[in-house]
């Protein structure tokens, strides 16, 4: 469900903009697509690996919108786009898990 909404936003971006460069994609992805992916808790803790792959597929599709990046492999596209898209959803999941664990640990042992 979440991936469907995000995929629809990627399709809207693709159909709406005739010209797309890396900076425009960063802005549009960050404001229109990524919030749909980050909203649901299942993003950060999907029960199944296939769920994480479905969500990651949205990001792969979005990075192919820029014509100059289309022929590159996924990892190269992420490096080229760098900023908002660079950290894959899996890396973000790990970062938030660590942050949550630190917060939970501090709540149990207040200073």
N, CA, C and O of each residue as an XYZ file, in Angstrom:
444
protein
N       0.817     -1.186      0.000
C       0.000      0.000      0.000
C       0.868      1.261      0.000
O       0.662      2.157     -0.818
N       1.832      1.330      0.910
C       2.721      2.486      0.975
C       3.555      2.581     -0.287
O       3.731      3.667     -0.839
N       4.069      1.452     -0.745
C       4.884      1.451     -1.952
C       4.052      1.862     -3.163
O       4.569      2.507     -4.075
N       2.780      1.501     -3.184
C       1.913      1.895     -4.296
C       1.766      3.411     -4.365
O       1.855      3.997     -5.444
N       1.543      4.042     -3.224
C       1.406      5.500     -3.210
C       2.705      6.172     -3.655
O       2.684      7.123     -4.436
N       3.809      5.681     -3.163
C       5.098      6.259     -3.545
C       5.360      6.044     -5.033
O       5.867      6.938     -5.710
N       5.017      4.866     -5.543
C       5.181      4.593     -6.975
C       4.303      5.507     -7.816
O       4.716      5.957     -8.885
N       3.096      5.784     -7.340
C       2.230      6.718     -8.059
C       2.866      8.094     -8.127
O       2.792      8.760     -9.160
N       3.488      8.526     -7.042
C       4.141      9.831     -7.030
C       5.314      9.850     -8.016
O       5.532     10.853     -8.695
N       6.058      8.768     -8.097
C       7.158      8.683     -9.070
C       6.588      8.791    -10.483
O       7.165      9.472    -11.331
N       5.464      8.127    -10.741
C       4.830      8.215    -12.051
C       4.356      9.625    -12.373
O       4.493     10.086    -13.506
N       3.803     10.305    -11.385
C       3.359     11.686    -11.581
C       4.553     12.572    -11.918
O       4.475     13.410    -12.816
N       5.640     12.390    -11.207
C       6.850     13.176    -11.483
C       7.323     12.918    -12.904
O       7.642     13.851    -13.641
N       7.366     11.653    -13.280
C       7.845     11.268    -14.618
C       6.978     11.885    -15.715
O       7.498     12.363    -16.723
N       5.657     11.874    -15.521
C       4.748     12.396    -16.552
C       4.682     13.917    -16.570
O       4.426     14.508    -17.619
N       4.906     14.549    -15.444
C       4.713     15.996    -15.333
C       5.899     16.802    -15.841
O       5.715     17.864    -16.434
N       7.094     16.320    -15.619
C       8.287     17.098    -15.931
C       8.954     16.589    -17.207
O       9.350     15.427    -17.300
N       9.068     17.485    -18.184
C       9.736     17.135    -19.441
C      11.251     17.080    -19.261
O      11.923     16.220    -19.831
N      11.775     18.001    -18.468
C      13.208     18.052    -18.212
C      13.466     17.630    -16.775
O      12.803     18.108    -15.854
N      14.411     16.750    -16.586
C      14.729     16.298    -15.235
C      16.236     16.219    -15.090
O      16.904     15.515    -15.847
N      16.768     16.937    -14.121
C      18.182     16.772    -13.790
C      18.274     16.291    -12.351
O      17.257     16.114    -11.680
N      19.481     16.084    -11.889
C      19.696     15.496    -10.576
C      19.140     16.360     -9.442
O      18.550     15.840     -8.495
N      19.328     17.664     -9.540
C      18.869     18.564     -8.479
C      17.345     18.596     -8.387
O      16.782     18.572     -7.292
N      16.689     18.648     -9.532
C      15.226     18.652     -9.536
C      14.699     17.351     -8.955
O      13.757     17.365     -8.163
N      15.297     16.224     -9.338
C      14.859     14.936     -8.800
C      15.051     14.891     -7.290
O      14.171     14.415     -6.572
N      16.181     15.376     -6.799
C      16.412     15.386     -5.347
C      15.288     16.110     -4.619
O      14.755     15.618     -3.624
N      14.940     17.277     -5.126
C      13.909     18.087     -4.471
C      12.552     17.392     -4.537
O      11.852     17.278     -3.531
N      12.189     16.930     -5.730
C      10.889     16.275     -5.890
C      10.799     14.978     -5.099
O       9.775     14.703     -4.472
N      11.857     14.185     -5.123
C      11.854     12.925     -4.391
C      11.715     13.178     -2.897
O      10.941     12.520     -2.202
N      12.485     14.146     -2.427
C      12.483     14.441     -0.993
C      11.124     14.963     -0.515
O      10.709     14.669      0.607
N      10.435     15.728     -1.353
C       9.168     16.311     -0.932
C       7.937     15.481     -1.294
O       6.932     15.549     -0.587
N       7.988     14.706     -2.365
C       6.791     14.001     -2.820
C       6.805     12.488     -2.615
O       5.760     11.894     -2.352
N       7.956     11.868     -2.729
C       8.009     10.401     -2.679
C       8.425      9.903     -1.303
O       7.734      9.081     -0.701
N       9.539     10.394     -0.811
C      10.107      9.885      0.436
C       9.154      9.960      1.635
O       9.142      9.033      2.445
N       8.353     11.028      1.780
C       7.418     11.050      2.916
C       6.451      9.868      2.925
O       6.098      9.367      3.993
N       6.021      9.422      1.752
C       5.132      8.255      1.701
C       5.847      7.004      2.199
O       5.244      6.160      2.861
N       7.118      6.889      1.883
C       7.878      5.715      2.311
C       8.224      5.768      3.797
O       8.267      4.735      4.466
N       8.467      6.953      4.301
C       8.867      7.083      5.697
C       7.686      7.099      6.657
O       7.869      6.885      7.856
N       6.491      7.346      6.163
C       5.333      7.507      7.024
C       5.000      6.234      7.785
O       4.743      6.280      8.988
N       5.002      5.117      7.109
C       4.557      3.869      7.720
C       5.667      3.216      8.529
O       6.833      3.237      8.136
N       5.299      2.648      9.638
C       6.256      1.963     10.498
C       6.842      0.731      9.822
O       7.960      0.325     10.136
N       6.100      0.135      8.899
C       6.592     -1.069      8.227
C       7.856     -0.805      7.428
O       8.587     -1.740      7.103
N       8.124      0.455      7.106
C       9.347      0.787      6.397
C      10.554      0.490      7.261
O      11.544     -0.070      6.792
N      10.469      0.864      8.510
C      11.624      0.753      9.381
C      11.791     -0.645      9.948
O      12.895     -1.024     10.339
N      10.726     -1.409     10.000
C      10.814     -2.779     10.493
C       9.918     -3.704      9.680
O       8.958     -4.253     10.220
N      10.209     -3.891      8.395
C       9.371     -4.812      7.625
C       9.538     -6.232      8.157
O      10.640     -6.653      8.511
N       8.431     -6.955      8.207
C       8.486     -8.317      8.727
C       9.239     -9.250      7.803
O       9.926    -10.166      8.257
N       9.113     -9.022      6.528
C       9.711     -9.914      5.552
C      10.693     -9.151      4.660
O      10.520     -7.963      4.392
N      11.715     -9.857      4.216
C      12.704     -9.264      3.331
C      12.062     -8.784      2.029
O      12.479     -7.772      1.466
N      11.059     -9.502      1.557
C      10.385     -9.112      0.313
C       9.711     -7.751      0.455
O       9.638     -6.999     -0.517
N       9.214     -7.420      1.653
C       8.605     -6.105      1.874
C       9.647     -4.997      1.736
O       9.380     -3.953      1.140
N      10.820     -5.232      2.285
C      11.899     -4.248      2.171
C      12.315     -4.090      0.707
O      12.622     -2.984      0.261
N      12.326     -5.184     -0.027
C      12.708     -5.125     -1.442
C      11.679     -4.360     -2.268
O      12.047     -3.638     -3.194
N      10.405     -4.507     -1.947
C       9.353     -3.780     -2.660
C       9.520     -2.284     -2.437
O       9.381     -1.491     -3.368
N       9.814     -1.910     -1.224
C       9.985     -0.500     -0.893
C      11.240      0.053     -1.558
O      11.234      1.169     -2.077
N      12.303     -0.721     -1.542
C      13.552     -0.288     -2.174
C      13.380     -0.146     -3.695
O      14.044      0.679     -4.323
N      12.491     -0.950     -4.278
C      12.238     -0.888     -5.713
C      11.689      0.486     -6.124
O      11.970      0.960     -7.225
N      10.919      1.116     -5.256
C      10.405      2.463     -5.535
C      11.575      3.424     -5.713
O      11.599      4.229     -6.644
N      12.534      3.328     -4.815
C      13.700      4.207     -4.887
C      14.506      3.929     -6.142
O      14.990      4.864     -6.781
N      14.660      2.671     -6.506
C      15.383      2.324     -7.729
C      14.702      2.950     -8.946
O      15.364      3.495     -9.830
N      13.378      2.865     -8.978
C      12.622      3.424    -10.104
C      12.788      4.939    -10.170
O      12.957      5.501    -11.252
N      12.742      5.588     -9.035
C      12.861      7.047     -9.001
C      14.222      7.504     -9.508
O      14.317      8.528    -10.184
N      15.266      6.766     -9.192
C      16.599      7.194     -9.613
C      16.805      7.057    -11.120
O      17.732      7.650    -11.671
N      15.955      6.287    -11.788
C      16.074      6.109    -13.236
C      15.417      7.238    -14.028
O      15.531      7.266    -15.253
N      14.739      8.157    -13.368
C      14.036      9.228    -14.065
C      14.999     10.172    -14.767
O      14.701     10.667    -15.854
N      16.150     10.428    -14.159
C      17.122     11.350    -14.748
C      17.789     10.660    -15.935
O      18.437      9.627    -15.770
N      17.630     11.235    -17.143
C      18.175     10.578    -18.347
C      19.674     10.290    -18.270
O      20.124      9.246    -18.743
N      20.446     11.190    -17.689
C      21.896     10.978    -17.641
C      22.297      9.843    -16.697
O      23.426      9.356    -16.763
N      21.395      9.424    -15.831
C      21.710      8.362    -14.869
C      21.090      7.027    -15.242
O      21.391      6.009    -14.618
N      20.240      7.017    -16.236
C      19.427      5.844    -16.552
C      20.240      4.577    -16.799
O      19.816      3.490    -16.406
N      21.384      4.695    -17.435
C      22.177      3.519    -17.795
C      23.128      3.060    -16.690
O      23.761      2.012    -16.817
N      23.233      3.825    -15.622
C      24.124      3.449    -14.518
C      23.467      2.387    -13.642
O      22.245      2.238    -13.634
N      24.295      1.656    -12.910
C      23.727      0.712    -11.952
C      23.175      1.503    -10.763
O      23.500      2.676    -10.580
N      22.357      0.859     -9.978
C      21.661      1.509     -8.868
C      22.614      2.196     -7.896
O      22.387      3.341     -7.506
N      23.674      1.505     -7.508
C      24.623      2.072     -6.543
C      25.299      3.325     -7.099
O      25.520      4.291     -6.369
N      25.628      3.305     -8.394
C      26.245      4.486     -9.022
C      25.265      5.653     -9.067
O      25.650      6.802     -8.849
N      23.986      5.355     -9.352
C      22.977      6.418     -9.356
C      22.852      7.041     -7.975
O      22.734      8.259     -7.848
N      22.877      6.206     -6.936
C      22.790      6.734     -5.573
C      23.986      7.627     -5.251
O      23.827      8.694     -4.658
N      25.185      7.190     -5.645
C      26.372      8.008     -5.396
C      26.288      9.336     -6.127
O      26.650     10.380     -5.584
N      25.806      9.289     -7.368
C      25.702     10.501     -8.167
C      24.661     11.464     -7.585
O      24.882     12.675     -7.554
N      23.549     10.935     -7.132
C      22.498     11.783     -6.571
C      22.850     12.271     -5.167
O      22.387     13.324     -4.727
N      23.657     11.504     -4.489
C      24.280     11.843     -3.217
C      23.322     12.219     -2.084
O      23.111     11.388     -1.200
N      22.756     13.363     -2.055
C      22.135     13.973     -0.886
C      20.947     13.193     -0.325
O      21.133     12.288      0.487
N      19.749     13.529     -0.744
C      18.556     12.988     -0.109
C      18.273     11.543     -0.482
O      17.639     10.816      0.283
N      18.733     11.126     -1.642
C      18.446      9.764     -2.070
C      19.599      8.839     -1.734
O      19.433      7.619     -1.739
N      20.753      9.392     -1.443
C      21.961      8.595     -1.278
C      21.814      7.496     -0.245
O      22.184      6.351     -0.508
N      21.293      7.811      0.901
C      21.168      6.764      1.901
C      19.958      5.919      1.554
O      18.828      6.409      1.534
N      20.199      4.669      1.286
C      19.098      3.789      0.920
C      18.195      3.597      2.128
O      18.571      3.910      3.258
N      17.032      3.092      1.883
C      16.075      2.894      2.967
C      16.615      1.922      4.006
O      16.326      2.061      5.194
N      17.396      0.942      3.568
C      17.962     -0.010      4.522
C      18.959      0.671      5.457
O      18.986      0.380      6.653
N      19.776      1.574      4.918
C      20.720      2.299      5.760
C      19.979      3.186      6.750
O      20.359      3.288      7.916
N      18.907      3.832      6.268
C      18.104      4.658      7.168
C      17.491      3.821      8.268
O      17.437      4.252      9.420
N      17.029      2.631      7.930
C      16.431      1.746      8.924
C      17.433      1.443     10.027
O      17.100      1.507     11.211
N      18.652      1.116      9.643
C      19.676      0.825     10.649
C      19.963      2.034     11.526
O      20.114      1.906     12.741
N      20.039      3.212     10.905
C      20.317      4.427     11.660
C      19.207      4.701     12.672
O      19.492      5.041     13.820
N      17.948      4.557     12.261
C      16.833      4.800     13.167
C      16.723      3.722     14.237
O      16.345      4.016     15.371
N      17.044      2.490     13.898
C      17.051      1.427     14.908
C      18.061      1.738     16.005
O      17.764      1.586     17.190
N      19.246      2.168     15.613
C      20.281      2.514     16.592
C      19.824      3.686     17.448
O      20.003      3.680     18.666
N      19.239      4.686     16.813
C      18.737      5.847     17.541
C      17.660      5.440     18.538
O      17.657      5.908     19.676
N      16.744      4.570     18.117
C      15.680      4.104     19.001
C      16.244      3.314     20.176
O      15.797      3.476     21.311
N      17.223      2.463     19.903
C      17.836      1.683     20.975
C      18.527      2.584     21.988
O      18.431      2.357     23.195
N      19.224      3.607     21.498
C      19.861      4.554     22.409
C      18.827      5.273     23.257
O      19.018      5.447     24.461
N      17.746      5.687     22.642
C      16.681      6.380     23.371
C      16.072      5.453     24.428
O      15.851      5.866     25.566
N      15.806      4.217     24.055
C      15.224      3.266     25.000
C      16.171      2.979     26.152
O      15.738      2.857     27.298
N      17.448      2.873     25.859
C      18.445      2.618     26.887
C      18.503      3.791     27.870
O      18.593      3.581     29.080
N      18.453      5.009     27.362
C      18.490      6.193     28.230
C      17.238      6.327     29.062
O      17.288      6.883     30.159
N      16.108      5.832     28.570
C      14.870      5.894     29.334
C      14.902      4.929     30.511
O      14.337      5.226     31.564
N      15.541      3.802     30.354
C      15.643      2.819     31.436
C      16.635      3.267     32.518
O      16.455      2.974     33.700
N      17.663      3.970     32.100
C      18.688      4.407     33.042
C      18.778      5.941     33.030
O      19.731      6.500     32.487
N      17.798      6.616     33.622
C      17.860      8.076     33.603
C      19.059      8.588     34.392
O      19.469      8.000     35.393
N      19.601      9.684     33.917
C      20.792     10.244     34.552
C      20.424     11.063     35.750
O      21.302     11.614     36.413
